[in-house]
């Protein structure tokens, strides 16, 4: 009873501060955004001509300018002609590709005409992936995450169902756990048998250069793995500069086999007359090559590393006896597992005291965390003093929830 009274007293004291703190999304902080201010200089688009002479101010060049395609090709380690350089949001590319599959198919019948369509979803996972699938009427099937990636025994067993048309995932520094798929897992993605010949894996490589430490997590190139088994058409890879430069003004790309790109471009020709090529031009000239990107990302790491370490230190101090969490070497999130039945109550208590978290359950399809235990922590956006205050409140609320308060 004494401990409960102390927790209540601490909670009331924090409520009295009328905090307004936000850890709900993995957004770059203001100091991170400032790293890219130089890209807005007019010199990067003067003259506004791509290296092939194309006027970037005009319509056209649906596949993107050659120097932007080459920059993305270096980033993903794929041929330039396997890349489409696009606008600022890879989320839009994933939505659009899946919508195309529903309307027109992925080399076969439109998925919408096949009755039930299912997708496999490693969980905990990215809530916006789940939102796309739910909106399109694609049934989601949760796949447990293991230490080295999705439970591939489960994936392979379910892929024997012809109604299972694909899987969507973040293979490096996964959202929210920060796990990177092992070489064995990547090779199983490439080699596995699927009942659906048009099975597609959406390979959302959002954090491929978002390392926090010099010792990074290696990720096997999915197309190199696929080449050995002739399954290159299975994979649709996307990435973006949303957390490299500006989320509201970056560039993105889709990388896929020539057969898939031909199909995608044919449909895009009706959809748009071309991307923002001036923005592609400034990004290509500003970074020049992969080395330029890596040097820039080291500056991001110097800002983010103390934030992640501050959160981890508080979790260790306050919750070591009741919770478990990940300590990723990169990415944008820390995944916190509380005692079963405590996540929603913890989030509600945080909100009442002025801290907004990602909704409990959001890291699972349909918002249904079967054990009600997972909370995604997004340390990147708040200044570090606010982050510390928010994390300490989160720990207090977790203790209260675990005590049945």
Backbone torsions as a table, in degrees:
resi	resn	phi	psi	omega
1	UNK	NA	-37.5	178.8
2	UNK	-61.4	-42.8	179.8
3	UNK	-63.7	-41.3	178.9
4	UNK	-63.6	-42.0	178.5
5	UNK	-62.4	-39.5	179.2
6	UNK	-66.4	-42.4	177.6
7	UNK	-61.1	-43.6	178.9
8	UNK	-62.1	-40.5	179.9
9	UNK	-65.0	-44.3	178.6
10	UNK	-63.2	-40.1	-178.9
11	UNK	-65.5	-43.9	179.2
12	UNK	-63.1	-36.6	179.1
13	UNK	-64.9	-38.7	177.9
14	UNK	-70.5	-41.2	176.9
15	UNK	-56.6	-36.7	-178.7
16	UNK	-65.6	-21.5	179.0
17	UNK	-75.2	-15.3	179.2
18	UNK	53.4	54.2	179.4
19	UNK	-65.3	152.9	172.0
20	UNK	-139.2	82.1	-174.5
21	UNK	-119.5	146.2	-173.8
22	UNK	-128.2	114.4	171.9
23	UNK	-121.0	33.3	-171.5
24	UNK	-84.8	-28.2	-175.5
25	UNK	-130.9	155.7	178.6
26	UNK	-86.9	72.1	-179.6
27	UNK	-101.4	146.1	172.5
28	UNK	-64.9	146.1	174.3
29	UNK	-78.1	169.8	-177.4
30	UNK	-59.3	-37.5	179.9
31	UNK	-68.0	-30.7	174.8
32	UNK	-70.1	-44.3	179.8
33	UNK	-60.3	-35.9	-178.6
34	UNK	-64.1	-22.8	178.4
35	UNK	-59.7	-25.7	-174.5
36	UNK	-103.9	10.1	-178.5
37	UNK	-55.1	-35.0	-176.8
38	UNK	-62.8	-22.7	-177.6
39	UNK	-69.0	-16.2	-178.5
40	UNK	-83.1	-4.4	178.1
41	UNK	-62.9	135.8	-176.9
42	UNK	-61.8	-20.2	-176.8
43	UNK	-62.4	-24.9	-177.0
44	UNK	-74.4	-16.0	177.8
45	UNK	-118.6	22.5	178.7
46	UNK	-123.2	113.6	-2.5
47	UNK	-76.6	158.6	-175.8
48	UNK	-85.6	42.9	-178.0
49	UNK	-114.8	132.2	174.0
50	UNK	-69.7	168.1	-176.5
51	UNK	-64.2	-20.8	176.3
52	UNK	-90.7	9.6	178.0
53	UNK	88.6	-4.1	-177.6
54	UNK	-68.1	136.3	177.4
55	UNK	-79.7	109.5	-174.7
56	UNK	-70.7	-8.5	177.5
57	UNK	-81.3	-10.2	-169.9
58	UNK	-108.2	175.9	174.8
59	UNK	-63.1	160.8	166.6
60	UNK	107.6	-169.4	-178.7
61	UNK	53.8	61.7	-175.0
62	UNK	-57.0	-33.6	-176.9
63	UNK	-79.8	-4.3	-177.9
64	UNK	94.4	162.7	-178.3
65	UNK	-73.1	150.6	-173.5
66	UNK	-61.1	-37.6	-178.4
67	UNK	-69.4	-29.9	175.6
68	UNK	-72.5	-40.6	177.2
69	UNK	-62.4	-39.7	179.6
70	UNK	-66.8	-40.3	179.0
71	UNK	-62.4	-44.1	177.1
72	UNK	-66.5	-36.2	179.2
73	UNK	-62.6	-40.1	175.9
74	UNK	-64.8	-40.5	-178.7
75	UNK	-62.9	-42.3	-176.7
76	UNK	-96.1	-7.8	-178.0
77	UNK	58.4	55.2	176.5
78	UNK	-134.4	163.8	175.8
79	UNK	-64.4	146.2	-179.4
80	UNK	-58.5	-34.5	-177.8
81	UNK	-79.6	5.2	170.6
82	UNK	-97.7	5.3	-172.1
83	UNK	-118.8	135.8	165.7
84	UNK	-110.4	121.3	174.8
85	UNK	-87.2	130.2	-169.9
86	UNK	-129.3	-157.1	-177.4
87	UNK	-79.7	-153.3	-167.5
88	UNK	-86.6	-10.1	-169.1
89	UNK	-126.4	114.9	174.6
90	UNK	-69.9	-26.2	176.1
91	UNK	-58.6	-39.7	177.3
92	UNK	-62.7	-37.9	179.5
93	UNK	-65.7	-40.7	178.9
94	UNK	-67.2	-44.7	178.2
95	UNK	-59.5	-47.0	-175.3
96	UNK	-64.8	-41.6	-179.1
97	UNK	-64.6	-44.5	-179.4
98	UNK	-66.9	-36.5	176.2
99	UNK	-63.9	-39.3	176.2
100	UNK	-61.8	-41.8	178.6
101	UNK	-61.6	-40.5	179.3
102	UNK	-65.6	-41.3	-176.3
103	UNK	-80.7	-39.9	-169.3
104	UNK	-124.3	-10.5	-179.0
105	UNK	93.6	173.4	178.5
106	UNK	-122.8	48.4	-177.1
107	UNK	107.4	-5.9	178.0
108	UNK	-136.6	-146.6	179.5
109	UNK	-66.9	148.6	172.1
110	UNK	-55.2	133.8	-177.6
111	UNK	-61.1	-30.8	-177.6
112	UNK	-65.8	-16.8	-179.5
113	UNK	-95.6	3.0	-173.1
114	UNK	-99.5	5.9	-174.9
115	UNK	82.5	-128.8	-176.7
116	UNK	-74.3	131.9	175.2
117	UNK	-123.2	131.1	-176.7
118	UNK	-121.2	149.2	173.2
119	UNK	-129.3	142.7	177.3
120	UNK	-89.4	136.4	-172.7
121	UNK	-131.2	100.6	173.4
122	UNK	-54.9	132.9	-175.6
123	UNK	-141.9	139.7	7.9
124	UNK	-67.1	145.7	-175.5
125	UNK	-146.4	-163.1	-172.0
126	UNK	-86.8	119.9	-174.7
127	UNK	-62.1	-31.6	-179.1
128	UNK	-72.6	-30.1	170.2
129	UNK	-57.5	-47.8	-177.2
130	UNK	-64.6	-35.6	179.1
131	UNK	-63.1	-40.4	178.0
132	UNK	-61.4	-50.6	-176.8
133	UNK	-62.4	-42.6	-179.5
134	UNK	-64.4	-42.7	179.7
135	UNK	-62.0	-37.1	-178.2
136	UNK	-82.5	-1.6	177.9
137	UNK	78.4	22.7	178.1
138	UNK	-91.8	125.5	-178.1
139	UNK	-71.5	132.4	-178.4
140	UNK	-99.9	137.0	177.5
141	UNK	-121.7	119.5	-178.4
142	UNK	-71.0	138.5	174.7
143	UNK	-119.2	124.7	179.9
144	UNK	-62.3	142.8	172.9
145	UNK	-91.5	129.7	175.0
146	UNK	-102.4	-175.2	-176.0
147	UNK	-62.1	-31.8	-175.0
148	UNK	-112.0	17.0	178.8
149	UNK	130.7	-166.1	-178.9
150	UNK	-62.7	155.1	175.1
151	UNK	-68.9	96.2	-173.2
152	UNK	-71.1	-24.7	173.1
153	UNK	-60.8	-43.2	179.0
154	UNK	-67.9	-42.8	178.6
155	UNK	-58.6	-48.7	-177.2
156	UNK	-65.5	-36.9	178.6
157	UNK	-65.9	-42.5	-178.3
158	UNK	-73.8	-29.5	179.3
159	UNK	-67.5	-9.4	174.9
160	UNK	-75.6	-7.5	176.4
161	UNK	-90.9	120.0	-177.7
162	UNK	-63.4	-18.0	176.8
163	UNK	-74.6	-16.9	178.4
164	UNK	-82.7	110.7	-172.7
165	UNK	-100.2	-7.5	179.7
166	UNK	171.9	-170.3	-178.7
167	UNK	-148.3	146.3	179.1
168	UNK	-128.2	134.8	-171.7
169	UNK	-159.5	165.8	171.4
170	UNK	-114.4	102.7	-168.3
171	UNK	-79.3	-20.4	179.4
172	UNK	-121.6	129.9	-176.2
173	UNK	48.8	59.9	-171.3
174	UNK	-55.0	149.1	175.3
175	UNK	-91.6	115.5	10.0
176	UNK	-105.6	-1.1	-167.2
177	UNK	-83.3	-15.1	-179.5
178	UNK	72.2	21.8	179.7
179	UNK	-88.3	150.0	176.3
180	UNK	-117.6	133.3	-176.6
181	UNK	-65.5	136.0	179.3
182	UNK	-71.5	164.7	177.1
183	UNK	-59.5	-39.4	179.9
184	UNK	-63.4	-40.6	178.9
185	UNK	-65.1	-45.2	-179.8
186	UNK	-61.3	-41.9	179.8
187	UNK	-66.3	-33.2	177.4
188	UNK	-69.5	-34.8	172.8
189	UNK	-58.7	-41.6	-176.6
190	UNK	-73.6	-33.5	-171.0
191	UNK	-98.9	-13.6	-170.3
192	UNK	-67.2	153.6	176.6
193	UNK	-86.1	139.2	177.2
194	UNK	-129.1	139.5	177.9
195	UNK	-69.5	-34.4	179.4
196	UNK	-85.0	119.8	179.4
197	UNK	-67.0	-21.4	179.3
198	UNK	-103.0	30.6	176.0
199	UNK	-62.4	131.9	-178.2
200	UNK	-127.0	135.5	174.0
201	UNK	-107.9	117.8	175.8
202	UNK	-86.1	107.8	-172.5
203	UNK	-98.7	87.1	-174.2
204	UNK	-84.1	90.3	-173.7
205	UNK	-90.3	60.2	-171.3
206	UNK	-69.2	-29.1	-170.0
207	UNK	-119.3	32.6	-171.9
208	UNK	-66.3	-23.4	176.7
209	UNK	-121.0	19.9	-175.7
210	UNK	-98.3	61.2	-178.3
211	UNK	-85.8	147.3	175.3
212	UNK	-98.8	-22.8	-174.5
213	UNK	-132.6	163.7	176.7
214	UNK	-63.4	-37.8	175.9
215	UNK	-79.6	107.2	-173.7
216	UNK	-104.9	169.1	175.0
217	UNK	-91.8	117.3	176.9
218	UNK	-75.0	143.4	175.2
219	UNK	-126.7	123.8	178.4
220	UNK	-64.6	136.1	177.2
221	UNK	-62.4	118.8	-174.2
222	UNK	-64.2	-34.9	-179.1
223	UNK	-74.3	-31.6	173.9
224	UNK	-64.9	-41.4	178.0
225	UNK	-65.1	-40.5	-176.8
226	UNK	-68.6	-30.1	-177.0
227	UNK	-57.3	-36.2	-177.7
228	UNK	-67.7	-20.0	-175.8
229	UNK	-118.0	2.7	179.5
230	UNK	67.3	29.9	-176.0
231	UNK	-110.7	25.1	-177.2
232	UNK	-57.6	-33.0	-179.0
233	UNK	-67.3	-15.0	-176.7
234	UNK	-70.7	-22.7	-166.1
235	UNK	-112.8	133.7	173.2
236	UNK	-120.3	109.2	-176.5
237	UNK	-102.8	138.8	176.2
238	UNK	-132.9	153.7	170.3
239	UNK	-158.1	173.9	-179.2
240	UNK	-157.0	171.6	175.1
241	UNK	-98.6	18.0	-174.7
242	UNK	-58.8	-34.3	178.4
243	UNK	-112.1	21.0	172.6
244	UNK	-107.8	-48.5	174.4
245	UNK	-111.9	-96.0	-176.0
246	UNK	-124.1	125.4	175.9
247	UNK	-57.0	-32.3	-179.4
248	UNK	-91.3	0.1	-176.7
249	UNK	-155.5	37.4	177.5
250	UNK	-93.8	-160.5	175.0
251	UNK	-133.2	158.3	-179.6
252	UNK	-138.2	172.8	177.2
253	UNK	-151.0	161.0	170.0
254	UNK	-123.2	130.9	178.3
255	UNK	-117.3	131.4	-176.6
256	UNK	-160.8	169.7	179.4
257	UNK	-64.0	157.6	177.9
258	UNK	-54.1	-38.3	179.7
259	UNK	-63.7	-43.8	179.1
260	UNK	-68.3	-41.7	-179.4
261	UNK	-63.9	-37.4	177.8
262	UNK	-59.8	-43.2	179.5
263	UNK	-66.7	-44.1	-179.2
264	UNK	-64.4	-45.0	-179.1
265	UNK	-63.6	-38.1	179.1
266	UNK	-58.3	-40.2	-179.9
267	UNK	-77.0	-38.0	179.8
268	UNK	-64.6	-27.6	178.9
269	UNK	-58.3	-32.7	177.9
270	UNK	-81.8	-29.3	-172.2
271	UNK	-80.7	-37.7	-173.3
272	UNK	-150.5	159.4	177.4
273	UNK	-100.0	2.6	175.9
274	UNK	143.2	158.5	-179.4
275	UNK	-82.5	-177.5	175.6
276	UNK	-78.0	94.8	-174.7
277	UNK	-78.0	-24.5	174.3
278	UNK	-64.3	-40.0	178.1
279	UNK	-68.5	-37.9	174.5
280	UNK	-61.3	-41.4	-178.1
281	UNK	-63.0	-46.2	-178.3
282	UNK	-65.6	-36.9	177.8
283	UNK	-66.8	-43.7	-178.1
284	UNK	-64.7	-41.4	-179.1
285	UNK	-74.3	-36.3	-177.5
286	UNK	-66.6	-44.7	-177.1
287	UNK	-90.5	-31.4	180.0
288	UNK	70.2	-51.2	-175.1
289	UNK	-159.9	-175.4	-177.2
290	UNK	-62.4	-35.1	178.6
291	UNK	-62.0	-37.8	177.6
292	UNK	-63.9	-39.1	177.8
293	UNK	-65.1	-45.6	-177.2
294	UNK	-64.1	-39.5	177.8
295	UNK	-63.2	-39.6	178.2
296	UNK	-65.8	-40.3	-177.7
297	UNK	-70.5	-23.6	173.8
298	UNK	-64.0	-33.8	177.3
299	UNK	-68.0	-38.8	174.5
300	UNK	-61.0	-44.6	-177.8
301	UNK	-60.8	-38.6	-179.7
302	UNK	-63.9	-29.4	177.1
303	UNK	-80.0	-41.6	-171.8
304	UNK	-82.1	-33.2	-175.1
305	UNK	-55.4	-47.0	178.2
306	UNK	-62.3	-30.1	179.1
307	UNK	-69.2	-47.7	178.6
308	UNK	-61.9	-43.0	-177.8
309	UNK	-66.9	-34.0	177.0
310	UNK	-64.4	-44.0	178.6
311	UNK	-62.9	-45.8	-177.8
312	UNK	-64.0	-37.4	178.8
313	UNK	-64.7	-41.0	179.6
314	UNK	-67.8	-42.1	178.3
315	UNK	-60.3	-43.0	180.0
316	UNK	-64.4	-40.0	-177.9
317	UNK	-71.2	-37.3	-169.2
318	UNK	-102.8	-28.8	-169.5
319	UNK	-124.3	10.4	-174.0
320	UNK	-57.3	-29.3	-176.0
321	UNK	-87.5	-10.6	-176.6
322	UNK	-128.9	-8.3	-172.3
323	UNK	-138.7	170.1	174.6
324	UNK	-135.3	153.5	-178.2
325	UNK	-153.9	165.8	177.6
326	UNK	-94.5	153.8	175.7
327	UNK	-125.9	77.2	-171.7
328	UNK	-71.1	156.5	175.9
329	UNK	-95.7	8.9	178.8
330	UNK	-178.5	-175.1	-179.5
331	UNK	87.7	-157.1	-170.7
332	UNK	-128.6	3.1	-171.8
333	UNK	-139.8	158.9	167.5
334	UNK	-121.8	132.7	-179.7
335	UNK	-100.2	124.0	-177.8
336	UNK	-111.8	125.0	175.5
337	UNK	-107.9	116.1	178.7
338	UNK	-94.7	173.7	172.1
339	UNK	-56.6	145.0	-178.6
340	UNK	-52.8	137.3	178.0
341	UNK	86.5	6.2	-173.0
342	UNK	-109.6	-13.6	-171.2
343	UNK	-66.2	-49.6	-177.4
344	UNK	-64.3	-40.4	178.8
345	UNK	-64.9	-40.8	178.0
346	UNK	-61.1	-46.9	-179.9
347	UNK	-62.6	-39.3	179.2
348	UNK	-64.8	-42.8	178.2
349	UNK	-64.2	-39.9	177.0
350	UNK	-60.9	-45.8	-179.2
351	UNK	-61.5	-41.5	179.9
352	UNK	-64.5	-23.1	179.4
353	UNK	-101.5	5.4	171.5
354	UNK	101.3	13.1	177.3
355	UNK	-118.4	123.3	-179.1
356	UNK	-98.4	125.0	176.2
357	UNK	-109.8	166.2	166.8
358	UNK	-57.6	133.4	-177.1
359	UNK	-53.0	134.3	176.4
360	UNK	-58.7	133.8	-177.4
361	UNK	97.0	-17.1	-175.8
362	UNK	-63.0	-22.4	-178.4
363	UNK	-82.5	8.9	176.9
364	UNK	-127.0	150.0	176.8
365	UNK	-52.8	139.7	-179.9
366	UNK	62.8	15.2	-179.6
367	UNK	67.7	22.4	-174.0
368	UNK	-111.7	91.7	172.1
369	UNK	-80.7	110.2	-171.1
370	UNK	-60.6	-25.8	179.2
371	UNK	-105.7	-0.9	-179.0
372	UNK	47.8	57.4	-176.2
373	UNK	-132.2	-18.1	-170.6
374	UNK	-94.1	134.2	173.7
375	UNK	-129.4	131.2	176.9
376	UNK	-91.2	123.1	177.3
377	UNK	-100.1	128.1	179.4
378	UNK	-113.2	95.6	-173.1
379	UNK	-81.9	-4.9	-163.7
380	UNK	-79.1	-37.1	-168.1
381	UNK	-78.6	-45.5	-174.8
382	UNK	-70.5	148.7	167.1
383	UNK	-58.0	155.3	-168.5
384	UNK	-63.9	-31.8	178.3
385	UNK	-66.8	-39.4	177.0
386	UNK	-69.5	-36.9	179.1
387	UNK	-62.5	-43.4	179.1
388	UNK	-62.8	-44.7	179.4
389	UNK	-62.6	-41.8	-179.2
390	UNK	-67.0	-40.1	-179.3
391	UNK	-68.4	-40.2	177.4
392	UNK	-63.3	-39.2	176.2
393	UNK	-65.6	-42.3	177.7
394	UNK	-56.3	-44.1	-179.7
395	UNK	-65.0	-41.3	178.0
396	UNK	-60.8	-45.6	-179.3
397	UNK	-65.4	-37.1	176.8
398	UNK	-63.2	-40.4	177.0
399	UNK	-63.4	-41.5	179.1
400	UNK	-63.9	-44.2	179.4
401	UNK	-63.8	-40.4	180.0
402	UNK	-66.9	-26.3	178.6
403	UNK	-86.3	1.8	178.8
404	UNK	80.4	20.0	-177.8
405	UNK	-87.6	NA	NA
